[in-house]
């Protein structure tokens, strides 16, 4: 078993946080994503029917630039995977990818408009799949924003489907410490089982949303019942590290089947 110890110390500045968390491979992926977005937009100008898959690189550039820093945590053991730490990466790094992609695509779009390529494509088809005549003047901004959303969702999906289960299986004691759960031998197995339930709860929540949207009644009902059952089982299994959570100003949560120690009776003074 690993002997993980949570980090302590003063809060880091934004620059120090980026220097520590934004690795060289992640920056390389961001640059490649920026180039891919510009290439995708150049191809999209001539893709009046929206059938060329290369055009979709406009979204893939910022999406991959945002998702890769989360995915790389699967093989980088020196990083905290607690929700409070990881969620900041979901919002910040896709933003870097989107901003770089927007700049590259706007420059590419200006060149294509000045050269007459956009006007020629619109003359062939005024209802151009990407650059319709009655569309926004610079759709590159919209493409970048959609890429940001895609990167954020991809990062969340990688965390729930890949990182979280891997950490619980390979580094369970670190996972318990980061989630402020009791890592003592008496509660180790039950807390590890409770953590394994949590990714399933998140995934099943998406299944519920899809079933309701698609109007699949039996799947929605079954998923809701399964969700309730998994939540109840998790609350029954989990045992929090009350001391650490109290120090952090957090509640201990609901622990079913766990009797609180009785308070000693106070003597009455007469």
N, C-alpha and C positions, 0 to 999 in steps of 0.2 A: 504494500500500500504506500502511496506517496504521502509525504508529510507536508502538505501545502499550508503555507501561512499567509493570511491576507495581508495586503500591502497597507502600510500606514505612512503618514507623513502629511506635509502641507499640500493644499490643492495646487496643481500646476497651472501655469499660464497657458493661454491658447496656443502660443507659439511652441512651448515646450511639449504640450500634449500632441500637437501635429507632428513635431519632430520624432516623438517616441512611437506614434501609432501609424503614421503615413510612411510605409516602408518604400524602399527603392523599387521592388517589383510592382507595387501598387501604383507608383508614379509612372512607371513604364507603361502599364496597362492603360492608365488615364491618357497618356500621350497617344498611344495606338488607337484608343477609342475616339479621340479627337480627330485623328486622321481618317478613321473609318467613317465617322459622321459626315465629314466633308466629302468623302468619296461617295457615300450613299446619296447625298443631296445632288451631287453632279449627275449621278446615274438617274435619279428620280426626275430630273428635268425632262429627259427623253422618254421616261416611262409614263406615257399618257394614260395607260390602262391600269397602272398599279400592279403589274404582274411580275416585275423583275425583283427577285428576293434581295438583290444587293442594295436596293433602295431602302430597305428596312434597317440598314446599318445606321441610318440617322438616329434611330432610337437605341440600337444596340451599343453604340459608342458610349454614351453617358450611363447606360444601364450597367454595362460590364465594369466601367470605371467605378461605379458606386458599389457594385456587389462584390467585386474581387477582394477589397480590404476585409470584408466579413468572412468570405470563404477561406482566405489564407490563414485565419485563426485556427483552422482545423489541424494545421501542422506547426503552428507556432505556440509552444507550450508556455511562453513567458508572458502571456496576456490573460487578463481577467475576463472571464466570459459571463460575469454577472449582468443581469438585465440593465442595471443602472449605468454600467460602463459601455456595453455593446450598443445600446440604442442610440447613443450620441453618434456612433459611426454610421448608423443607418441614414441619418439626416444630413450629416456633414459631407461625407465622401461622395454620395451621388450628386450633391450640389457642385462639388469641384468638377466632376465629369460633365454635368449639364452646362456649366458656365463655359468650360473649354470648348464643348461641342457647339454651343450657340455662337461663340466668336468665330470658330472655324466655318460654320455653316453660313453665317451672315456674310463673311468675306467671300465665300464661294458663290453665294447667291448674287451678290453685287456683281461679281465678275461675269456670271452667266447672264445677268440682265443687261449689262453693258455690252456684252458680245452679241446680244440678240437671240441667244439660245432659248430663253424663257418665252419671248414673244413668238418665236417660230413654233415652239411646242404648243402654245396656246392657239396659234392660228390653225394648226392641224386639228386641235380638239379644244374648244373653249371650256369644256367641262373636264379639264385635265384632272386626273386623280389626285395629284399633289399640288398643282399650281393653277387652280381654276381662275378664270378671268374675274369672277366676282368674289374671289377669296381674299384673305388678308394680304396686305402688301408684302409683309415679310413673314411667311409661315415658319421660317427657321426658329423663331422664338417658341412657337407652339411645339415644334418637333423636340426642342431641347427640354421644355417643361414635361412633355410626355416621357422623354427619356429619363428624367429625374424620378418621376413616379415609378417607372418600370424598375429603375435601379433600387429604389427604396423597397419595393415589393420583393424583388429578387433577393436582396440582402436579408430581409425578414424570412423568406422561404428557406434560404441556406441555413440560417440560424436554427429554425425550428426543425427542419428535416435532417440536417447534417450535423451541425456543430453541437447542439444541445444533446442529442442521443449519444454522439461519440464521447463527449466529455463525461456523461453519466456512466457510460460503460467502461471507459478507459481510465478516467481520473475522477472516480466518484467522490472521494474525500474532498477534493478541490471544489467540486460542484456543490457539495453540502456547505462548505465554508462560505463560498461566494453567495449562496442563497440564504445565509444565516440560519441554517438548520442544524440541529443537534447531531454532531458527528461522533458521539460516544459509541462504544461498542454495543451498548444495549439498544440504541435506536438507529444504528447504522443501516441495517438491512431494510427496515421499514421506511426510512427516509429516502433511501436510494430508489425503492419501489415507487414512492410518492413522486419523486422527480421524474421517473420514467413515464408516469401517467400524464404529466403536464404537456409534453409535445403532442400527445394523442388528443388531449382536450382542445388544444389550439387548432389542430388539423380538422378535428370533427366539427369545430365551430364553422369552418369554411364550408364543410359538407352541408351543414344545416342551411347556410346562406344560399348555396347553389341549389339545394333541393327546393327551398321556398321560392327562389327566383324562377326556377324551371317548372314550378308547380307540380313537383313529384311528391304527392301527399304521403305515400307510404314511407319513402326515404326520409322525409322531413320528420315524421313522427318517430321513426326508429332512431334517427340521429339525436333527436331531442332527449328521448329516453336514455340513450347511451351516454349522452353528455351529462345528464343528471346523475347517473350511476357512477361515472368516472369521477365527478366532482365529489360525491359523497365518499367514495373509496379513498380519494386523495386526502380529504379532511380527516378521515379515520386513521390513515397511516402516518401523516406528517407530525413531526415533533420539532418545534422551533427552538432555536438557541435564544431563550428568553433574555438572557443577560445582554448579549450583543444587540438584539433588537431594541431592547429598552434603552441602551446607550445611544443607539442611532435614532431614537425617538419614534420607532415603528411599533405597531401593534403586533401581538404574537399570532394573530390569525385564529381561525376556528380549528380546534383539535377535538374531534369526536372520540368518545370512549376514553378520554383522559381526565381523570379526576384531579381537580386542583387540591393541593395540600390544605388540610383544614387549618384555619387560623386558631392560634391558642386563645382560649377564653380569657378575657380580662377579669381580674379580681375586682370586686366592688369594694370601694373604700367607705367605711362607715365612720 
